[in-house]
Amino acid sequence: MSSLAHMSAEAISALHRDLTREYEALKDRKLSLDMTRGKPAPEQLDLASGMLALPGNRDHLTESGEDARNYGGLQGLAEVRNLFAPVLGAPAAQIVVGNNSSLAMMHDVLVYALLRGLPGGSRPWSKEEEVSILCPVPGYDRHFALAESFGIKLIPVQLTGEGPDMDEVERLVADARVKAIWCVPQYSNPSGETYGGDTVERLARLKTAASDFRILWDNAYALHHLSDERPHLRNILDACTEAGHPDRPIVFASTSKVTLAGAGLAFLAGSPATVRWYLDSVGKRTIGPDKLNQLRHVRFLKDYKGISDHMEKHRALIAPKFAAVEAAFEGRLEPYGFASWTKPAGGYFIILDVLPGTAGRVVTLAKAAGLALTPAGSTHPYGKDPLDRTLRIAPTYPSLAEVRQAAEAVALCTLLAACEKRIAGEG
Ligand code: PLP
């Protein structure tokens, strides 16, 4: 077997015939598989079932003697903030515990920045002619959609394997309209990369034209290892404080993929000024968060070792699914030389780069064969991947047997789309 680029026209036609036959057989199987979203599988949620019986009938008092059933406690219980301080990389006093969604906290930060303005800024963002946000690509579609929904302009910046292209970031922030950057610094969604120390230092030292520039540091995958490797991510709060920009980073995380995706805890961390600003704003929105859920989490996870042990159970369930995807791609795609894919050490996604110009076609072919994939382009601002090349594969939710079938199907559709393109003389 030779690489697609070196195959003769006859060989490609023959391959196309074989693949088409195989594809028709796949369609006849009437599969119904979904690899669209990075959701935990039911077995992963079962790991936290014990939490549902907590905190128990007579166990609603917090460490400080507050009744967790009542109003109040805007910043979150001290015991929860202490438990998650090592995850956030911030002292407990600089952490806020929200309800179940860190995306909701990011939403609120953008709304408060737009309507009330940020420490260090001269006016609310909504009073500016134009506001832009840097979007490392490939990135998280919900980050992009959130900012876009408020009329914030999305500017793509290429990821390098060690975080965003910092030469480009340094150039772009010289424009005062650029107010923020989205970052998923560890096991990034979807590239799986972790930002290098040099990238973090350069982000901290950026000379930005906007005095209220913010790094939205969404460390959603801080605990989500798939191997024994433990990446070292430089602490953004420390780096920015040392660089003289303590208010620049706003750190987010959640237990959505630790305990329960729909009933976890979300966190925000930042400088003392950031935490004051956020609490002042959020205090108008709510009298306090769900503290019973906070107690439930502390009682269930207990300490940092409890969190790590729990994450190992997740790893045991999902690492074989990632391995199954890699094996299918290696077996079917590697020999043809045109596709590449990531082998992440953590997180929830694999990137598959197909023949440029065919990602949309692969998704269409997969859909017709009963396999839902994330739409092509969703990894890029405005849903537009200029190369039509990048697909995000989310292997966690289906069962292992389904993941095996789905990965084979993706590989088949990838090959078929590439052959079609070559036959049309475009590839
Ligand atoms: N941030 C990233 C990078 C994600 O991948 C996800 C979910 O996939 C979220 C945030 C959602 O977080 P939450 O469930 O805390 O709202």
Boltz pocket constraint, residues with backbone or C-beta under 6 A from the ligand:
constraints:
  - pocket:
      binder: B
      contacts: [[A, 38], [A, 100], [A, 101], [A, 102], [A, 103], [A, 104], [A, 140], [A, 184], [A, 189], [A, 218], [A, 220], [A, 253], [A, 254], [A, 255], [A, 256], [A, 261], [A, 265], [A, 266]]
      max_distance: 6.0
